[in-house]
């Protein structure tokens, strides 16, 4: 290559080789996100894919199993189930009560066992914490208002029905074998200029336990909106994972739930996605929750009201 010829334009002496080699482009290219290099600040020191995600930090709870209460470490609590570490040894499909925070009780089934860890699936229906008579009345009204294709016969003698004792935490084991209603109530939590869809795990006249994916803080005062069933201000009493315990600021009339159409839970149980571990043992759906269909629930309520 003749540099002088290149500069002064002697075409005969000019060849095709450039004076300087062109640089290869570096950095990001337009419309090519994969061209952006993001260096790690630290190298990966271990394989963390099998570790517990969203692990709770030193959260404790208790489990009631066959009349005995055991302390457990809460490893993960989501909207559909929980993973706990415990010293007791249940069997697959055993029914237990997981107790969270203050008066937070969730009925569960043991879905898998691995070493000292236990995978629990939450019951799907909304538990109504009231007397059995009041629960029967609410469920009957719900079916009459929201599921008009299910017919009721008039009870023969409602006036002679004796009130049943309220279901307390201590007596709930006695009813664990009962057939379960299939109804799930949902609502919305209005807080900090946001509306968060929530699901009722259980509800009483004084409070509720809800599934809430929003990071609530203890002491917050949201509005629980149950649609046609009304709204009520509450105070967040405790938070564990996605489970939030609410204390109502005024007493709530459970009969109002009949104004809000609930969802109907499936007959077969299901496992939440995060409990679907590749090495879980014997976790197939061998057993249903023993949940009533709407027609069966109607028949049971009619029989109860006649006694």
C-alpha positions in Angstrom: 0.0 0.0 0.0 1.3 3.5 -1.0 0.3 6.0 1.7 1.4 9.0 -0.4 -0.8 7.9 -3.3 -3.7 7.4 -0.9 -3.3 11.0 0.3 -2.6 12.8 -2.9 -5.1 10.8 -5.0 -2.9 8.9 -7.4 -5.5 6.5 -8.6 -3.1 4.1 -10.4 -1.2 3.5 -7.2 -4.3 3.1 -5.0 -5.2 -0.4 -4.0 -8.3 -1.6 -2.1 -6.6 -2.0 1.3 -7.7 0.7 3.8 -5.1 2.8 5.7 -6.5 1.6 9.0 -8.4 -1.6 9.7 -12.0 -0.9 10.8 -12.8 -1.8 14.4 -15.3 -4.5 15.2 -18.4 -2.9 16.9 -18.7 -3.3 20.6 -21.5 -2.9 23.1 -25.2 -3.1 22.6 -26.8 -3.2 19.2 -30.1 -1.6 18.4 -33.1 -3.9 18.9 -30.8 -6.7 20.2 -31.2 -7.1 23.9 -29.0 -10.2 24.0 -26.0 -8.1 22.9 -26.0 -6.3 26.3 -23.4 -7.8 28.6 -24.1 -7.6 32.4 -21.1 -8.7 34.3 -21.6 -10.5 37.7 -20.2 -8.7 40.7 -19.5 -12.1 42.3 -19.1 -15.5 40.9 -21.7 -18.2 41.7 -20.3 -20.1 44.7 -22.9 -22.8 45.0 -25.9 -24.3 43.3 -28.9 -22.6 44.9 -31.7 -24.0 42.7 -32.7 -26.6 45.3 -32.9 -24.1 48.2 -36.2 -22.9 49.7 -37.4 -19.8 47.8 -39.1 -17.0 49.7 -38.0 -18.7 53.0 -39.5 -17.2 56.0 -37.0 -15.9 58.6 -37.4 -17.6 61.9 -41.2 -17.8 61.7 -42.8 -20.2 64.1 -46.3 -21.7 64.3 -48.0 -24.8 65.6 -49.8 -27.8 64.2 -52.6 -29.7 65.9 -52.6 -33.3 65.0 -54.8 -36.0 66.6 -55.5 -33.9 69.6 -51.9 -32.9 70.3 -50.2 -29.5 69.5 -46.7 -29.4 68.1 -44.4 -26.4 67.5 -43.2 -26.1 63.9 -40.9 -23.9 61.9 -42.6 -22.2 59.0 -40.3 -22.5 56.0 -42.8 -21.3 53.3 -46.4 -20.2 53.5 -48.1 -19.3 50.3 -51.7 -19.0 49.1 -52.3 -22.7 48.7 -50.2 -24.4 51.2 -47.2 -24.4 53.6 -43.9 -26.2 54.1 -43.0 -26.7 57.7 -40.2 -28.4 59.7 -41.5 -30.4 62.6 -40.5 -33.2 65.0 -43.8 -35.1 64.9 -44.4 -37.8 62.2 -47.8 -37.7 60.5 -48.8 -40.0 57.7 -49.7 -39.0 54.2 -53.3 -37.6 53.9 -53.6 -36.9 57.7 -55.7 -33.9 58.5 -54.1 -31.2 60.7 -54.7 -27.7 61.8 -52.0 -25.1 61.1 -52.1 -22.2 63.6 -50.6 -18.9 62.6 -50.4 -15.6 64.4 -53.3 -14.8 66.8 -56.3 -17.1 66.3 -55.3 -17.9 62.7 -56.4 -21.5 62.0 -56.2 -23.2 58.6 -57.3 -26.8 58.1 -54.7 -28.7 56.0 -53.9 -32.2 54.6 -50.4 -33.7 54.7 -49.4 -34.1 51.0 -45.8 -35.1 51.2 -43.1 -36.0 53.7 -39.3 -35.6 53.4 -36.9 -35.9 56.3 -38.2 -33.5 58.9 -40.2 -31.4 56.4 -43.9 -31.7 55.8 -45.9 -30.3 52.8 -49.3 -29.1 53.7 -52.2 -28.3 51.4 -54.8 -25.8 52.7 -58.5 -26.7 52.6 -60.0 -24.8 49.8 -63.4 -23.7 51.1 -64.0 -20.7 53.4 -64.4 -21.8 57.0 -67.3 -20.1 58.8 -66.3 -19.7 62.5 -69.8 -19.7 64.1 -72.3 -22.1 65.6 -73.4 -25.0 63.4 -76.9 -23.6 63.3 -75.8 -20.2 62.1 -73.5 -21.9 59.5 -76.4 -24.0 58.2 -78.6 -20.9 58.0 -75.9 -19.0 56.0 -75.2 -21.8 53.6 -78.9 -22.4 53.0 -79.4 -18.7 52.2 -76.4 -18.7 49.9 -77.8 -21.7 47.9 -81.2 -20.1 47.7 -79.9 -16.7 46.4 -76.9 -17.6 44.3 -77.8 -21.1 43.0 -81.5 -21.0 42.2 -81.3 -24.2 40.2 -80.9 -26.1 43.5 -84.3 -26.4 45.1 -85.1 -26.6 48.8 -88.1 -28.1 50.5 -89.4 -26.0 53.4 -88.1 -27.3 56.8 -90.9 -28.9 58.8 -90.1 -27.4 62.2 -87.4 -24.8 62.2 -88.7 -23.3 65.5 -88.0 -26.5 67.4 -84.3 -26.6 66.3 -82.1 -26.2 69.3 -79.1 -24.0 68.9 -75.8 -25.9 68.6 -72.8 -24.9 70.6 -70.3 -22.6 68.8 -67.4 -24.3 67.2 -64.3 -23.4 69.2 -60.7 -24.2 68.3 -60.7 -26.9 71.0 -63.8 -28.7 69.6 -63.0 -28.4 65.9 -61.3 -31.8 65.9 -64.7 -33.4 66.6 -66.0 -32.1 63.3 -63.0 -32.8 61.1 -64.6 -36.0 59.8 -67.8 -34.0 58.7 -68.4 -33.6 55.0 -67.3 -30.2 53.9 -69.2 -27.4 52.1 -67.6 -26.4 48.7 -68.0 -22.6 48.9 -65.1 -20.1 48.6 -65.7 -16.4 49.2 -63.4 -13.7 47.8 -63.2 -9.9 48.1 -60.8 -7.0 47.8 -58.6 -5.2 50.3 -58.4 -1.4 49.7 -55.3 0.0 51.2 -52.7 2.7 50.3 -54.6 3.7 47.1 -54.6 0.1 45.9 -57.2 -2.6 45.6 -55.9 -6.1 46.1 -58.0 -9.2 45.4 -58.0 -11.5 48.4 -59.5 -14.9 49.3 -61.2 -15.7 52.6 -59.7 -18.7 54.4 -61.9 -18.2 57.4 -64.2 -15.6 58.7 -66.1 -14.9 62.0 -68.0 -11.9 63.3 -64.8 -10.4 64.8 -62.2 -11.1 62.1 -60.9 -13.0 59.1 -57.9 -14.9 57.8 -57.2 -14.0 54.1 -54.8 -14.9 51.3 -53.2 -11.6 50.3 -50.2 -11.4 47.9 -49.6 -7.8 48.9 -47.0 -7.0 51.5 -49.1 -5.8 54.4 -47.7 -4.5 57.6 -49.0 -5.2 61.1 -51.1 -2.3 62.4 -52.4 -1.2 58.9 -56.1 -0.4 58.7 -57.4 -1.6 55.3 -61.0 -1.8 54.1 -62.2 -5.3 53.4 -64.7 -5.2 50.5 -66.9 -8.3 50.2 -69.0 -6.9 47.4 -72.8 -7.2 48.0 -72.0 -8.6 51.5 -70.7 -5.2 52.5 -67.4 -3.6 53.5 -65.8 -3.5 56.9 -62.7 -1.7 58.3 -60.1 -3.9 59.8 -56.7 -3.8 61.5 -53.9 -6.2 60.4 -53.2 -8.2 63.5 -50.4 -10.4 62.0 -48.8 -11.4 58.8 -47.1 -14.8 57.9 -46.1 -15.2 54.3 -49.3 -14.5 52.2 -51.6 -15.2 55.1 -52.9 -12.1 56.9 -55.0 -12.0 60.1 -57.6 -9.2 60.2 -59.4 -8.0 63.3 -62.6 -6.2 62.4 -63.2 -2.8 64.0 -66.9 -3.5 64.2 -68.8 -6.8 64.5 -69.6 -8.4 61.1 -73.0 -10.1 60.5 -72.1 -13.4 58.8 -75.5 -13.7 57.3 -74.4 -10.9 54.9 -72.2 -13.4 53.1 -75.3 -14.9 51.5 -75.6 -11.7 49.4 -72.2 -12.4 47.7 -72.1 -15.3 45.3 -69.1 -17.6 46.2 -67.1 -19.8 44.0 -67.6 -23.6 44.1 -64.4 -25.6 45.0 -63.6 -28.6 42.8 -64.4 -32.1 44.1 -60.8 -33.2 43.8 -58.0 -31.6 45.8 -55.0 -30.0 44.2 -51.5 -29.1 45.3 -50.1 -25.5 45.0 -47.3 -25.3 42.4 -44.5 -24.7 44.9 -45.4 -28.0 46.7 -44.8 -29.9 43.4 -41.3 -31.0 44.3 -39.7 -33.4 41.9 -38.6 -35.7 44.7 -41.9 -35.7 46.7 -43.0 -39.2 47.7 -46.4 -40.6 47.2 -48.2 -37.4 46.6 -50.8 -38.5 44.1 -54.4 -37.6 44.6 -55.5 -40.8 46.3 -58.1 -39.0 48.4 -60.5 -36.2 48.0 -61.3 -33.6 50.6 -64.7 -35.3 51.2 -66.3 -32.1 49.8 -70.1 -32.0 49.3 -71.6 -31.1 46.0 -74.2 -28.3 46.1 -77.0 -30.9 45.8 -75.5 -33.0 48.6 -75.1 -29.8 50.7 -78.8 -29.0 50.1 -79.8 -32.5 51.3 -77.7 -32.3 54.4 -79.0 -28.8 55.3 -82.6 -30.0 54.9 -81.9 -32.9 57.2 -80.2 -30.7 59.7 -83.0 -28.1 59.7 -85.6 -30.8 60.3 -84.0 -32.2 63.4 
